Amino acid sequence: GGLVRMGKQMANGMTLAMSLWSDHAAYCLWLDSSYPADADSSKPGVMRGSCPTSGGRPAEVEAQHPDATVKFMNIRVGDIGSTY
C-alpha cells in the first residue's frame, strides 16, 4: 500500500510539505490527486495520488469542519541530522 511505498521513499530523503486543505486555487489536487485536473493522467507527473479530482472543494471542507484549526510548532530547518 501507500504507507509501505512512502516508507521506502523516506529512506531516499524527502522534503516536508505542509498543506492546508482550504486551497481555493488548486483544491490540494497537486498533493494527492491528478493535477492539473484536466490533464491526461497517464502522462508522467500528472497522477500524484488516488484522491478524486472532485474532492477538497473549500466550501465543502469548511462546511464539514467549521471550527477546524491548525498549529505548526517546533519546526526546525537544517541539514539532515543537524536539528536535534
N, CA, C and O atoms as a GROMACS GRO file, in nm:
protein
  336
    1GLY      N    1   0.080  -0.120   0.000
    1GLY     CA    2   0.000   0.000   0.000
    1GLY      C    3   0.084   0.126   0.000
    1GLY      O    4   0.207   0.121  -0.010
    2GLY      N    5   0.016   0.238   0.011
    2GLY     CA    6   0.082   0.367   0.006
    2GLY      C    7   0.178   0.391   0.121
    2GLY      O    8   0.282   0.456   0.102
    3LEU      N    9   0.147   0.340   0.241
    3LEU     CA   10   0.234   0.363   0.355
    3LEU      C   11   0.367   0.291   0.338
    3LEU      O   12   0.472   0.346   0.374
    4VAL      N   13   0.365   0.170   0.285
    4VAL     CA   14   0.488   0.096   0.261
    4VAL      C   15   0.574   0.170   0.159
    4VAL      O   16   0.695   0.186   0.178
    5ARG      N   17   0.512   0.215   0.051
    5ARG     CA   18   0.586   0.289  -0.052
    5ARG      C   19   0.643   0.418   0.004
    5ARG      O   20   0.757   0.454  -0.027
    6MET      N   21   0.566   0.487   0.087
    6MET     CA   22   0.614   0.611   0.145
    6MET      C   23   0.735   0.584   0.235
    6MET      O   24   0.832   0.660   0.233
    7GLY      N   25   0.728   0.478   0.312
    7GLY     CA   26   0.841   0.442   0.398
    7GLY      C   27   0.967   0.416   0.318
    7GLY      O   28   1.076   0.458   0.359
    8LYS      N   29   0.955   0.348   0.206
    8LYS     CA   30   1.071   0.322   0.121
    8LYS      C   31   1.127   0.452   0.064
    8LYS      O   32   1.248   0.469   0.057
    9GLN      N   33   1.040   0.542   0.025
    9GLN     CA   34   1.084   0.670  -0.030
    9GLN      C   35   1.152   0.756   0.077
    9GLN      O   36   1.245   0.830   0.046
   10MET      N   37   1.105   0.746   0.200
   10MET     CA   38   1.166   0.825   0.308
   10MET      C   39   1.312   0.787   0.327
   10MET      O   40   1.393   0.872   0.366
   11ALA      N   41   1.346   0.663   0.301
   11ALA     CA   42   1.485   0.620   0.312
   11ALA      C   43   1.574   0.692   0.211
   11ALA      O   44   1.694   0.704   0.232
   12ASN      N   45   1.515   0.740   0.102
   12ASN     CA   46   1.590   0.813   0.000
   12ASN      C   47   1.600   0.962   0.029
   12ASN      O   48   1.673   1.034  -0.039
   13GLY      N   49   1.527   1.010   0.130
   13GLY     CA   50   1.524   1.152   0.162
   13GLY      C   51   1.401   1.217   0.104
   13GLY      O   52   1.362   1.187  -0.009
   14MET      N   53   1.340   1.304   0.179
   14MET     CA   54   1.217   1.370   0.135
   14MET      C   55   1.219   1.516   0.178
   14MET      O   56   1.300   1.557   0.260
   15THR      N   57   1.128   1.593   0.121
   15THR     CA   58   1.108   1.732   0.158
   15THR      C   59   0.974   1.745   0.227
   15THR      O   60   0.874   1.691   0.180
   16LEU      N   61   0.972   1.816   0.338
   16LEU     CA   62   0.848   1.837   0.412
   16LEU      C   63   0.758   1.933   0.336
   16LEU      O   64   0.802   2.039   0.292
   17ALA      N   65   0.632   1.896   0.322
   17ALA     CA   66   0.531   1.985   0.263
   17ALA      C   67   0.413   1.990   0.359
   17ALA      O   68   0.354   1.886   0.392
   18MET      N   69   0.378   2.109   0.404
   18MET     CA   70   0.262   2.126   0.491
   18MET      C   71   0.153   2.193   0.410
   18MET      O   72   0.177   2.294   0.344
   19SER      N   73   0.035   2.135   0.413
   19SER     CA   74  -0.073   2.183   0.328
   19SER      C   75  -0.198   2.209   0.409
   19SER      O   76  -0.235   2.129   0.495
   20LEU      N   77  -0.264   2.318   0.381
   20LEU     CA   78  -0.394   2.348   0.440
   20LEU      C   79  -0.500   2.313   0.337
   20LEU      O   80  -0.491   2.356   0.222
   21TRP      N   81  -0.600   2.237   0.376
   21TRP     CA   82  -0.699   2.187   0.282
   21TRP      C   83  -0.787   2.295   0.220
   21TRP      O   84  -0.851   2.270   0.118
   22SER      N   85  -0.792   2.410   0.277
   22SER     CA   86  -0.875   2.515   0.220
   22SER      C   87  -0.799   2.587   0.109
   22SER      O   88  -0.773   2.707   0.117
   23ASP      N   89  -0.764   2.513   0.008
   23ASP     CA   90  -0.684   2.562  -0.105
   23ASP      C   91  -0.779   2.604  -0.216
   23ASP      O   92  -0.826   2.520  -0.293
   24HIS      N   93  -0.808   2.733  -0.225
   24HIS     CA   94  -0.904   2.784  -0.323
   24HIS      C   95  -0.851   2.781  -0.466
   24HIS      O   96  -0.930   2.787  -0.560
   25ALA      N   97  -0.721   2.773  -0.484
   25ALA     CA   98  -0.663   2.776  -0.618
   25ALA      C   99  -0.661   2.638  -0.684
   25ALA      O  100  -0.699   2.624  -0.800
   26ALA      N  101  -0.617   2.536  -0.610
   26ALA     CA  102  -0.598   2.405  -0.672
   26ALA      C  103  -0.661   2.291  -0.593
   26ALA      O  104  -0.645   2.175  -0.631
   27TYR      N  105  -0.731   2.322  -0.485
   27TYR     CA  106  -0.801   2.222  -0.404
   27TYR      C  107  -0.708   2.112  -0.352
   27TYR      O  108  -0.754   2.002  -0.322
   28CYS      N  109  -0.581   2.140  -0.341
   28CYS     CA  110  -0.477   2.044  -0.296
   28CYS      C  111  -0.465   1.923  -0.390
   28CYS      O  112  -0.410   1.820  -0.351
   29LEU      N  113  -0.515   1.935  -0.510
   29LEU     CA  114  -0.504   1.824  -0.605
   29LEU      C  115  -0.357   1.797  -0.638
   29LEU      O  116  -0.320   1.683  -0.665
   30TRP      N  117  -0.274   1.901  -0.635
   30TRP     CA  118  -0.132   1.886  -0.665
   30TRP      C  119  -0.065   1.789  -0.568
   30TRP      O  120   0.040   1.733  -0.600
   31LEU      N  121  -0.124   1.771  -0.452
   31LEU     CA  122  -0.063   1.688  -0.348
   31LEU      C  123  -0.099   1.541  -0.361
   31LEU      O  124  -0.012   1.455  -0.345
   32ASP      N  125  -0.226   1.509  -0.389
   32ASP     CA  126  -0.267   1.369  -0.380
   32ASP      C  127  -0.377   1.330  -0.478
   32ASP      O  128  -0.462   1.246  -0.446
   33SER      N  129  -0.377   1.389  -0.597
   33SER     CA  130  -0.477   1.356  -0.698
   33SER      C  131  -0.412   1.372  -0.836
   33SER      O  132  -0.290   1.373  -0.847
   34SER      N  133  -0.492   1.386  -0.939
   34SER     CA  134  -0.441   1.417  -1.072
   34SER      C  135  -0.434   1.568  -1.085
   34SER      O  136  -0.532   1.638  -1.057
   35TYR      N  137  -0.318   1.619  -1.127
   35TYR     CA  138  -0.303   1.764  -1.140
   35TYR      C  139  -0.206   1.796  -1.252
   35TYR      O  140  -0.097   1.739  -1.257
   36PRO      N  141  -0.244   1.884  -1.339
   36PRO     CA  142  -0.370   1.955  -1.349
   36PRO      C  143  -0.487   1.859  -1.372
   36PRO      O  144  -0.471   1.755  -1.435
   37ALA      N  145  -0.603   1.894  -1.320
   37ALA     CA  146  -0.719   1.806  -1.323
   37ALA      C  147  -0.764   1.772  -1.464
   37ALA      O  148  -0.819   1.665  -1.488
   38ASP      N  149  -0.740   1.862  -1.558
   38ASP     CA  150  -0.783   1.838  -1.696
   38ASP      C  151  -0.674   1.773  -1.782
   38ASP      O  152  -0.692   1.756  -1.902
   39ALA      N  153  -0.561   1.738  -1.722
   39ALA     CA  154  -0.452   1.676  -1.796
   39ALA      C  155  -0.472   1.525  -1.805
   39ALA      O  156  -0.547   1.466  -1.726
   40ASP      N  157  -0.406   1.463  -1.900
   40ASP     CA  158  -0.411   1.318  -1.919
   40ASP      C  159  -0.336   1.251  -1.804
   40ASP      O  160  -0.215   1.267  -1.790
   41SER      N  161  -0.408   1.177  -1.720
   41SER     CA  162  -0.348   1.118  -1.601
   41SER      C  163  -0.246   1.009  -1.633
   41SER      O  164  -0.175   0.963  -1.544
   42SER      N  165  -0.238   0.965  -1.759
   42SER     CA  166  -0.138   0.866  -1.796
   42SER      C  167  -0.003   0.930  -1.826
   42SER      O  168   0.097   0.860  -1.841
   43LYS      N  169   0.001   1.063  -1.835
   43LYS     CA  170   0.128   1.132  -1.860
   43LYS      C  171   0.208   1.141  -1.732
   43LYS      O  172   0.152   1.157  -1.623
   44PRO      N  173   0.341   1.131  -1.743
   44PRO     CA  174   0.426   1.137  -1.624
   44PRO      C  175   0.404   1.265  -1.544
   44PRO      O  176   0.396   1.375  -1.600
   45GLY      N  177   0.394   1.250  -1.412
   45GLY     CA  178   0.381   1.363  -1.322
   45GLY      C  179   0.241   1.411  -1.297
   45GLY      O  180   0.220   1.493  -1.207
   46VAL      N  181   0.144   1.364  -1.373
   46VAL     CA  182   0.006   1.411  -1.354
   46VAL      C  183  -0.061   1.338  -1.238
   46VAL      O  184  -0.121   1.403  -1.152
   47MET      N  185  -0.052   1.206  -1.233
   47MET     CA  186  -0.115   1.127  -1.126
   47MET      C  187  -0.026   1.132  -1.003
   47MET      O  188   0.084   1.076  -1.001
   48ARG      N  189  -0.074   1.199  -0.900
   48ARG     CA  190   0.005   1.220  -0.778
   48ARG      C  191  -0.054   1.149  -0.658
   48ARG      O  192   0.004   1.154  -0.549
   49GLY      N  193  -0.167   1.083  -0.675
   49GLY     CA  194  -0.232   1.011  -0.567
   49GLY      C  195  -0.369   0.963  -0.610
   49GLY      O  196  -0.411   0.988  -0.723
   50SER      N  197  -0.437   0.894  -0.522
   50SER     CA  198  -0.564   0.830  -0.558
   50SER      C  199  -0.688   0.912  -0.522
   50SER      O  200  -0.800   0.866  -0.546
   51CYS      N  201  -0.672   1.031  -0.466
   51CYS     CA  202  -0.790   1.111  -0.430
   51CYS      C  203  -0.861   1.161  -0.556
   51CYS      O  204  -0.796   1.193  -0.656
   52PRO      N  205  -0.994   1.168  -0.553
   52PRO     CA  206  -1.068   1.213  -0.672
   52PRO      C  207  -1.046   1.362  -0.698
   52PRO      O  208  -1.023   1.439  -0.605
   53THR      N  209  -1.053   1.401  -0.824
   53THR     CA  210  -1.037   1.542  -0.858
   53THR      C  211  -1.156   1.625  -0.813
   53THR      O  212  -1.150   1.748  -0.815
   54SER      N  213  -1.263   1.560  -0.772
   54SER     CA  214  -1.382   1.632  -0.724
   54SER      C  215  -1.374   1.664  -0.575
   54SER      O  216  -1.462   1.732  -0.523
   55GLY      N  217  -1.272   1.617  -0.507
   55GLY     CA  218  -1.261   1.639  -0.363
   55GLY      C  219  -1.186   1.766  -0.328
   55GLY      O  220  -1.124   1.829  -0.413
   56GLY      N  221  -1.193   1.802  -0.200
   56GLY     CA  222  -1.116   1.915  -0.149
   56GLY      C  223  -1.170   2.052  -0.178
   56GLY      O  224  -1.099   2.152  -0.161
   57ARG      N  225  -1.294   2.061  -0.222
   57ARG     CA  226  -1.354   2.192  -0.250
   57ARG      C  227  -1.366   2.270  -0.119
   57ARG      O  228  -1.426   2.220  -0.024
   58PRO      N  229  -1.310   2.390  -0.112
   58PRO     CA  230  -1.310   2.465   0.014
   58PRO      C  231  -1.447   2.482   0.078
   58PRO      O  232  -1.460   2.467   0.200
   59ALA      N  233  -1.549   2.513   0.002
   59ALA     CA  234  -1.682   2.533   0.060
   59ALA      C  235  -1.731   2.407   0.130
   59ALA      O  236  -1.791   2.415   0.237
   60GLU      N  237  -1.706   2.291   0.071
   60GLU     CA  238  -1.748   2.165   0.131
   60GLU      C  239  -1.667   2.134   0.257
   60GLU      O  240  -1.722   2.096   0.360
   61VAL      N  241  -1.536   2.149   0.247
   61VAL     CA  242  -1.448   2.119   0.360
   61VAL      C  243  -1.478   2.211   0.478
   61VAL      O  244  -1.488   2.165   0.591
   62GLU      N  245  -1.493   2.340   0.451
   62GLU     CA  246  -1.519   2.437   0.557
   62GLU      C  247  -1.657   2.416   0.620
   62GLU      O  248  -1.674   2.437   0.740
   63ALA      N  249  -1.756   2.374   0.540
   63ALA     CA  250  -1.889   2.346   0.594
   63ALA      C  251  -1.887   2.222   0.684
   63ALA      O  252  -1.956   2.217   0.786
   64GLN      N  253  -1.807   2.122   0.647
   64GLN     CA  254  -1.799   1.999   0.726
   64GLN      C  255  -1.717   2.017   0.854
   64GLN      O  256  -1.738   1.946   0.952
   65HIS      N  257  -1.624   2.113   0.853
   65HIS     CA  258  -1.534   2.134   0.967
   65HIS      C  259  -1.522   2.283   0.998
   65HIS      O  260  -1.413   2.340   0.984
   66PRO      N  261  -1.631   2.347   1.040
   66PRO     CA  262  -1.629   2.493   1.058
   66PRO      C  263  -1.538   2.542   1.169
   66PRO      O  264  -1.498   2.659   1.168
   67ASP      N  265  -1.504   2.459   1.265
   67ASP     CA  266  -1.420   2.502   1.376
   67ASP      C  267  -1.277   2.449   1.367
   67ASP      O  268  -1.204   2.453   1.466
   68ALA      N  269  -1.237   2.402   1.252
   68ALA     CA  270  -1.104   2.344   1.236
   68ALA      C  271  -0.996   2.450   1.254
   68ALA      O  272  -1.012   2.565   1.213
   69THR      N  273  -0.886   2.410   1.316
   69THR     CA  274  -0.770   2.497   1.334
   69THR      C  275  -0.644   2.416   1.309
   69THR      O  276  -0.649   2.294   1.302
   70VAL      N  277  -0.533   2.485   1.295
   70VAL     CA  278  -0.405   2.418   1.277
   70VAL      C  279  -0.297   2.500   1.347
   70VAL      O  280  -0.304   2.622   1.352
   71LYS      N  281  -0.198   2.429   1.401
   71LYS     CA  282  -0.080   2.493   1.459
   71LYS      C  283   0.042   2.416   1.411
   71LYS      O  284   0.047   2.294   1.423
   72PHE      N  285   0.139   2.486   1.358
   72PHE     CA  286   0.266   2.426   1.322
   72PHE      C  287   0.367   2.475   1.425
   72PHE      O  288   0.389   2.595   1.438
   73MET      N  289   0.429   2.383   1.498
   73MET     CA  290   0.519   2.422   1.607
   73MET      C  291   0.646   2.337   1.605
   73MET      O  292   0.647   2.226   1.554
   74ASN      N  293   0.750   2.393   1.663
   74ASN     CA  294   0.878   2.322   1.680
   74ASN      C  295   0.934   2.270   1.549
   74ASN      O  296   0.989   2.160   1.544
   75ILE      N  297   0.919   2.347   1.444
   75ILE     CA  298   0.972   2.309   1.313
   75ILE      C  299   1.116   2.356   1.304
   75ILE      O  300   1.146   2.471   1.337
   76ARG      N  301   1.202   2.271   1.262
   76ARG     CA  302   1.344   2.304   1.251
   76ARG      C  303   1.390   2.284   1.108
   76ARG      O  304   1.341   2.195   1.037
   77VAL      N  305   1.483   2.366   1.067
   77VAL     CA  306   1.536   2.359   0.931
   77VAL      C  307   1.687   2.342   0.939
   77VAL      O  308   1.754   2.412   1.015
   78GLY      N  309   1.740   2.250   0.862
   78GLY     CA  310   1.884   2.230   0.860
   78GLY      C  311   1.919   2.100   0.790
   78GLY      O  312   1.831   2.026   0.746
   79ASP      N  313   2.047   2.075   0.781
   79ASP     CA  314   2.093   1.951   0.720
   79ASP      C  315   2.039   1.832   0.800
   79ASP      O  316   2.018   1.843   0.920
   80ILE      N  317   2.019   1.721   0.733
   80ILE     CA  318   1.969   1.600   0.799
   80ILE      C  319   2.062   1.565   0.915
   80ILE      O  320   2.184   1.558   0.898
   81GLY      N  321   2.003   1.544   1.031
   81GLY     CA  322   2.078   1.508   1.149
   81GLY      C  323   2.133   1.626   1.228
   81GLY      O  324   2.198   1.606   1.331
   82SER      N  325   2.110   1.749   1.183
   82SER     CA  326   2.169   1.866   1.250
   82SER      C  327   2.072   1.940   1.340
   82SER      O  328   2.112   2.036   1.406
   83THR      N  329   1.947   1.899   1.347
   83THR     CA  330   1.848   1.980   1.418
   83THR      C  331   1.797   1.916   1.546
   83THR      O  332   1.685   1.944   1.589
   84TYR      N  333   1.875   1.831   1.607
   84TYR     CA  334   1.832   1.765   1.731
   84TYR      C  335   1.841   1.860   1.847
   84TYR      O  336   1.809   1.824   1.960
   0.00000   0.00000   0.00000
